[in-house]
Amino acid sequence: MRQSDLRLPMSVKAGYSLGDHAINIQLAAASLFYLFFLTEVAGLRPSLAGLVLLVGRAVDAFTDPAMGRLSDATRWRAGRRRPYFLIGALPFGITFALLWSTYPFQSDVALFAVYSIIYIANTLSSTLLAVPYMALLPEMALSYQDRTSANTIRQVGVVAALMLVAVAVRPAVEWFGGGAQGWWHLGLVMGVWIAVPWLVVHRVSFERPDFQPPAETSLVQGFRDLARHRAYLWLGGLYIASRIALDIVGAVLIFWFTYWIARPGDFSPALGLMLSTVVLAMPMWLWLSRSIDKRTLFVVGAGLWIAIQFGLFLLGPDDPRWLVFTLIGLAGIGYGVTDMMPWSMLGDVIDADEAHSGERRAGMYAGVFTFLRKLGGATGVAAAGFALEAAGFVPGAEQQAPALWTIRILGTCVPIFFLVIASMCALRYPLTRVRHAELVNGLEETRSS
């Protein structure tokens, strides 16, 4: 049996998805609530709060490619990816808990510095885990379809994280006493929650012996090769544009419900409904992926989400709740495939690089991909923070028309713009199912010889 015909057991896929569950609890909490926490609880100005996210992710993002290259070059007997799951788990949980504490500084500059340092530490520990984690999956799942299946299961872990954060965070804060105390206690609980799954991920994962030899080309030459890789460039453009759209929606949605729709209590159930729709739509997308190329599925999903975003733009405070919930729920159908498909496509790009270079440089490619994810999302969220302040947004107060219109446009029209860009990049992505099958056949002949 050829290697590409091997299938990962469902137990391995499910256990492995817990890693992305932990990572996305951190990402979702930062995306959905951290801008809100820093302005409403910690007392930072919106521009400085957005800058915390931008500085933290920007500093961390530049370490992602280096971490990828490090995992490619690791020569440990225990493997070159899996040992990092045990090294990074504890720092990841501790620094995440510290994010949700308040500190006794009156100066905005001092608060900005403290939260930036903690956020940088948390994202660096996330890099230590996430980059080897994402590099390992294409080496475990080898076939075009099995990668889509594995990433679909992984997406369930992602959605479970998003749903947990969206639905449980606000009630849990109140249950723990509300205010700064409630956020701090919740941070402690969630810090433990995101550290423990890495023990399971380490247990169920494995590394194939034929992928163990480390890369031999220099870091500079590796980046030169990556910059000339046409498929990766189009995939990178697709991914960074879609991540900006995803993260802006995540950061602004709570403001959209609180100030534009003026029904803040609807935020958690509406987001829970959307994420439930993501999970329910997964079997449909997986079934379609058996006969439709990944780039086409991405364009279809993004197009559906664009249509729903336009419908949300037309909504106002006087529109019925059932209509708001219906559109938010339908948005989940396109949201899920837009978030899932780029990572499935990444494994195919790594195969194409191996066919050209003769080396398995999954760590470097996953590192740059994670870099795009963090920097793109952080830039979008920071820009949203600056836009809110420029429009005269005042936390906790009744907003004037410029601030309301800014919230409305940020939550609906700006994501449409970036989804259109992502779709245009997807249409230029060259690795079809047939082309990938040709690459894999050539790789298997090379490895066997």
JOFENGI-V536633 format. One record per run of one state. SS is the DSSP state (H for helix, E for strand, C for the rest). FROM is the first residue (numbers start at 0). LEN is the number of residues. Records with the same first field share a line. If there is no record, write none. Layout:
# JOFENGI-V536633
SS: FROM-LEN, FROM-LEN
This chain:
# JOFENGI-V536633
C: 0-2, 5-4, 40-5, 73-9, 99-8, 140-3, 175-3, 204-4, 211-7, 227-2, 260-5, 288-5, 313-7, 357-4, 390-10, 428-4, 448-1
H: 2-3, 9-31, 45-28, 82-17, 107-33, 143-32, 178-26, 208-3, 218-9, 229-31, 265-23, 293-20, 320-37, 361-29, 400-28, 432-16
